[in-house]
């Protein structure tokens, strides 16, 4: 396709309209890569490939001869209370889409070298102060169950000899969208502070590092399996609140009680209250160098 440099990778991306996917596609195009976006509905350009995970439909011809596939699509876990119907959508959007993609890639005549498939540090569940690298066992709870099934759905690709990397992503921070604007909103109104007791660990990563790590893992041919995409220094929630307050020149003294969150959000409050102290051992061992290893200077620059 036009704009692709000789020898530059051909990459397909699902979830390309989301925060991470959009930033990744922009970064890849800036490097003169050929990017194919998987879209629901009829493709509007030669750079789009039709797929419909709910219907089990995908265009395999659009995936032939790629170097990498990055699979980021999935229902937003923080988009509302976890009713039975919503829980099913969260699970099915991840498992069905991953299974369809993995089966299709496994059957191609010219499959990609690598499938980088989304997952999350929710795999580990609520683990208190325990440092969690990629060898830690799965935890309990709905998010852990989703992540186990999500990762397992990629097995057909791995069995076909495709290198599969599970991107166990933490809280991705960017002023452009996602969690950070929602976190910052109460501080801007002078009502920000710690959530719950403030002792729960938050495994975070800057959007620049999320994209940089994915790009790095495309080329890191000796890396397969789970990789924690988190900054090397996770923080307790109280420290996150303090850093947000400093960056925005606001106090961080109005706590949000855990009971109020559970009343408001039900089981979805686990997203805010569970403690997950994930560390990026596999990513650092592979040679990735973080642009933003420390939270406070990152927030000061991102929110100025």
C-alpha positions as CSV (number, residue, x, y, z in Angstrom):
1,X,0.0,0.0,0.0
2,X,1.1,3.6,-0.5
3,X,3.4,5.0,2.1
4,X,4.9,1.7,3.1
5,X,8.7,1.7,3.2
6,X,10.6,-1.3,1.7
7,X,10.9,-3.9,4.4
8,X,8.6,-2.2,6.9
9,X,6.1,-4.5,8.7
10,X,2.6,-5.2,7.5
11,X,0.4,-5.1,10.7
12,X,-3.3,-5.7,11.3
13,X,-5.0,-4.1,14.3
14,X,-8.3,-4.8,16.0
15,X,-9.7,-2.1,18.3
16,X,-8.0,0.5,16.1
17,X,-10.6,3.2,17.0
18,X,-9.8,2.9,20.8
19,X,-7.3,4.9,22.8
20,X,-4.4,2.3,22.5
21,X,-5.3,1.1,19.0
22,X,-5.5,4.6,17.6
23,X,-2.2,5.6,19.0
24,X,-0.6,2.4,17.8
25,X,-1.9,2.8,14.3
26,X,-0.6,6.4,14.2
27,X,2.8,5.3,15.4
28,X,3.1,2.5,12.9
29,X,2.1,4.8,10.0
30,X,4.7,7.3,11.2
31,X,7.2,4.5,10.7
32,X,5.9,3.9,7.2
33,X,4.3,0.5,8.1
34,X,1.3,-0.8,6.3
35,X,-1.6,-0.9,8.7
36,X,-4.8,-2.8,8.1
37,X,-7.7,-2.0,10.5
38,X,-10.2,-4.7,11.2
39,X,-13.6,-3.1,11.1
40,X,-17.2,-4.1,11.6
41,X,-19.2,-3.5,8.4
42,X,-18.1,-3.0,4.9
43,X,-14.5,-1.7,4.5
44,X,-14.4,1.9,3.4
45,X,-10.8,1.7,2.1
46,X,-8.1,-0.7,1.0
47,X,-6.6,-0.5,4.5
48,X,-9.6,-2.0,6.2
49,X,-10.6,-5.7,6.7
50,X,-14.1,-6.7,7.5
51,X,-14.8,-8.8,10.6
52,X,-17.8,-9.5,12.8
53,X,-16.9,-11.6,15.9
54,X,-20.5,-11.9,17.1
55,X,-21.4,-13.5,13.8
56,X,-18.2,-15.5,13.5
57,X,-17.3,-13.7,10.2
58,X,-13.9,-12.5,9.0
59,X,-12.2,-11.9,5.7
60,X,-9.2,-14.2,5.7
61,X,-7.8,-12.8,2.5
62,X,-7.1,-9.5,4.2
63,X,-4.9,-11.2,6.8
64,X,-2.7,-13.1,4.4
65,X,1.0,-12.2,4.3
66,X,1.1,-10.0,7.4
67,X,4.0,-9.7,9.7
68,X,2.0,-9.1,12.9
69,X,-1.5,-8.9,14.2
70,X,-2.4,-6.8,17.3
71,X,-5.7,-7.7,18.8
72,X,-7.1,-5.0,21.2
73,X,-10.8,-5.2,20.7
74,X,-13.2,-5.8,23.6
75,X,-16.2,-4.3,25.5
76,X,-15.2,-1.6,27.9
77,X,-15.1,-3.1,31.4
78,X,-15.8,0.2,33.1
79,X,-18.7,1.3,31.0
80,X,-21.5,0.5,33.5
81,X,-22.6,-1.9,36.3
82,X,-21.8,-5.5,35.7
83,X,-25.3,-6.8,35.1
84,X,-25.5,-10.4,34.0
85,X,-26.0,-9.2,30.4
86,X,-23.0,-6.8,30.6
87,X,-20.8,-9.5,32.1
88,X,-21.7,-11.8,29.2
89,X,-20.9,-9.0,26.7
90,X,-17.5,-8.3,28.4
91,X,-16.6,-12.0,28.3
92,X,-17.9,-12.9,24.8
93,X,-16.4,-9.8,23.1
94,X,-13.0,-10.9,24.2
95,X,-13.2,-14.7,23.9
96,X,-15.2,-15.0,20.7
97,X,-13.2,-12.3,18.9
98,X,-9.9,-13.9,20.0
99,X,-11.0,-17.4,19.1
100,X,-12.2,-16.3,15.6
101,X,-9.0,-14.5,14.9
102,X,-6.7,-17.3,16.2
103,X,-8.5,-19.9,14.2
104,X,-8.4,-17.8,11.1
105,X,-4.7,-17.0,11.4
106,X,-3.9,-20.6,12.1
107,X,-5.5,-21.6,8.8
108,X,-3.8,-19.1,6.6
109,X,-1.3,-20.1,3.9
110,X,1.0,-17.2,4.9
111,X,0.3,-16.6,8.6
112,X,1.8,-13.7,10.6
113,X,4.9,-14.3,12.6
114,X,3.3,-12.9,15.8
115,X,-0.1,-12.4,17.3
116,X,-0.1,-9.8,20.1
117,X,-3.3,-10.4,21.9
118,X,-4.9,-8.2,24.6
119,X,-5.2,-9.2,28.2
120,X,-5.0,-7.3,31.5
121,X,-3.4,-7.4,34.9
122,X,-6.9,-8.3,36.2
123,X,-5.6,-11.8,35.5
124,X,-4.0,-11.7,38.9
125,X,-7.1,-10.6,40.9
126,X,-7.0,-8.8,44.2
127,X,-3.5,-9.7,45.7
128,X,-2.7,-7.1,48.3
129,X,1.0,-6.2,48.5
130,X,2.3,-9.2,46.6
131,X,4.6,-8.3,43.7
132,X,3.3,-10.1,40.6
133,X,5.4,-11.0,37.6
134,X,4.3,-13.1,34.7
135,X,4.9,-16.4,36.6
136,X,2.3,-15.6,39.3
137,X,-0.8,-17.8,39.2
138,X,-4.2,-16.4,38.3
139,X,-6.4,-14.9,40.9
140,X,-10.1,-15.1,41.7
141,X,-13.0,-12.9,40.6
142,X,-14.8,-12.0,37.4
143,X,-11.9,-10.1,35.7
144,X,-9.4,-12.9,36.4
145,X,-11.9,-15.4,34.9
146,X,-12.3,-13.2,31.8
147,X,-8.5,-12.9,31.4
148,X,-7.9,-16.6,31.7
149,X,-10.5,-17.4,29.0
150,X,-9.3,-14.5,26.9
151,X,-5.7,-15.8,26.8
152,X,-6.9,-19.4,26.3
153,X,-8.8,-18.4,23.2
154,X,-5.6,-17.7,21.4
155,X,-4.4,-21.3,21.7
156,X,-5.2,-22.3,18.0
157,X,-2.7,-19.6,16.8
158,X,0.0,-20.8,19.2
159,X,-0.6,-24.5,18.2
160,X,-0.1,-23.5,14.6
161,X,3.4,-22.2,15.3
162,X,2.5,-18.5,15.5
163,X,4.3,-16.6,18.3
164,X,1.6,-15.4,20.7
165,X,2.2,-12.7,23.2
166,X,-0.5,-11.9,25.8
167,X,-0.5,-8.2,26.6
168,X,-1.4,-8.0,30.3
169,X,-2.0,-4.3,30.4
170,X,-2.4,-2.1,33.5
171,X,-4.2,1.2,33.7
172,X,-3.2,3.1,30.6
173,X,-2.8,6.8,31.3
174,X,-3.1,9.6,28.8
175,X,-4.7,13.0,28.7
176,X,-6.2,12.0,25.4
177,X,-8.8,9.7,26.9
178,X,-9.3,6.5,28.9
179,X,-8.9,6.5,32.7
180,X,-6.8,9.7,33.3
181,X,-9.4,12.4,32.4
182,X,-12.0,10.6,34.6
183,X,-9.5,10.4,37.5
184,X,-8.6,14.0,37.1
185,X,-12.2,15.3,37.0
186,X,-12.9,15.3,40.8
187,X,-9.5,17.0,41.5
188,X,-10.3,19.8,39.1
189,X,-13.5,20.3,41.1
190,X,-11.5,20.3,44.4
191,X,-13.1,17.0,45.6
192,X,-10.4,14.6,44.7
193,X,-8.6,12.1,47.0
194,X,-7.8,8.5,47.7
195,X,-10.3,5.7,46.7
196,X,-11.3,3.3,49.4
197,X,-8.5,2.9,51.9
198,X,-5.9,4.2,49.4
199,X,-3.6,1.2,50.1
200,X,-4.6,-0.8,47.0
201,X,-1.8,-1.0,44.4
202,X,-2.4,0.6,41.0
203,X,-0.4,-0.9,38.1
204,X,-0.2,1.9,35.5
205,X,1.5,2.6,32.2
206,X,1.8,5.7,30.1
207,X,0.2,5.5,26.7
208,X,3.5,6.2,25.0
209,X,5.0,3.2,26.8
210,X,2.0,1.0,26.0
211,X,2.5,1.7,22.3
212,X,6.3,1.5,22.6
213,X,6.1,-1.8,24.3
214,X,3.8,-3.3,21.7
215,X,6.0,-2.1,19.0
216,X,9.0,-3.5,20.8
217,X,7.3,-6.9,21.3
218,X,6.6,-7.2,17.6
219,X,10.3,-7.4,17.0
220,X,11.3,-9.3,20.2
221,X,11.2,-12.8,18.6
222,X,12.4,-14.6,21.7
223,X,9.4,-13.3,23.8
224,X,6.1,-15.3,23.9
225,X,3.4,-15.9,26.4
226,X,2.2,-13.3,29.0
227,X,4.0,-10.0,29.3
228,X,2.9,-7.4,31.9
229,X,2.5,-4.0,30.2
230,X,2.9,-1.9,33.3
231,X,5.4,0.8,34.5
232,X,8.3,-0.6,36.7
233,X,7.0,1.3,39.8
234,X,3.3,0.7,40.6
235,X,1.9,2.9,43.3
236,X,-0.7,2.7,46.1
237,X,-3.9,4.5,45.2
238,X,-3.2,7.2,47.9
239,X,0.1,8.0,46.1
240,X,-1.7,8.2,42.8
241,X,-4.2,10.7,44.3
242,X,-1.3,12.7,45.8
243,X,0.5,12.8,42.4
244,X,-2.7,13.9,40.6
245,X,-3.3,16.6,43.2
246,X,0.2,17.9,42.7
247,X,0.0,17.9,38.9
248,X,-3.3,19.8,39.0
249,X,-2.4,22.1,41.9
250,X,-5.3,20.8,43.8
251,X,-5.7,19.1,47.3
252,X,-6.1,15.4,47.5
253,X,-8.0,15.2,50.8
254,X,-11.5,14.0,49.9
255,X,-11.6,10.2,50.1
256,X,-14.2,8.1,48.4
257,X,-15.3,5.3,50.7
258,X,-15.2,1.8,49.4
259,X,-18.8,1.2,50.6
260,X,-20.0,4.1,48.5
261,X,-18.3,2.7,45.4
262,X,-19.8,-0.7,45.9
263,X,-23.2,0.8,46.4
264,X,-22.8,2.9,43.2
265,X,-21.1,0.4,40.9
266,X,-21.8,-3.0,42.5
267,X,-19.2,-5.7,41.5
268,X,-17.6,-3.3,39.0
269,X,-16.1,-1.4,42.0
270,X,-13.4,-4.1,41.9
271,X,-11.8,-2.2,39.0
272,X,-11.1,0.6,41.5
273,X,-10.6,-1.3,44.8
274,X,-8.7,-4.5,43.9
275,X,-5.0,-4.3,44.6
276,X,-2.7,-5.6,41.8
277,X,1.0,-4.9,42.2
278,X,2.2,-6.1,38.8
279,X,5.8,-5.7,37.7
280,X,7.2,-5.8,34.1
281,X,9.8,-8.5,34.5
282,X,9.5,-10.0,31.0
283,X,9.3,-6.7,29.3
284,X,12.5,-5.3,31.0
285,X,14.3,-8.6,30.4
286,X,13.5,-8.3,26.7
287,X,15.4,-5.0,26.7
288,X,12.5,-2.5,26.7
289,X,13.5,0.9,28.2
290,X,10.6,2.8,29.7
291,X,10.1,6.5,28.7
292,X,8.0,7.1,31.9
293,X,9.0,4.8,34.7
294,X,7.9,7.2,37.5
295,X,4.3,8.4,38.0
296,X,4.8,11.9,39.5
297,X,7.0,13.4,36.7
298,X,4.8,11.7,34.1
299,X,1.6,13.2,35.5
300,X,3.2,16.6,35.9
301,X,4.2,16.7,32.2
302,X,0.9,15.0,30.9
303,X,-1.5,17.3,32.8
304,X,0.4,20.6,32.6
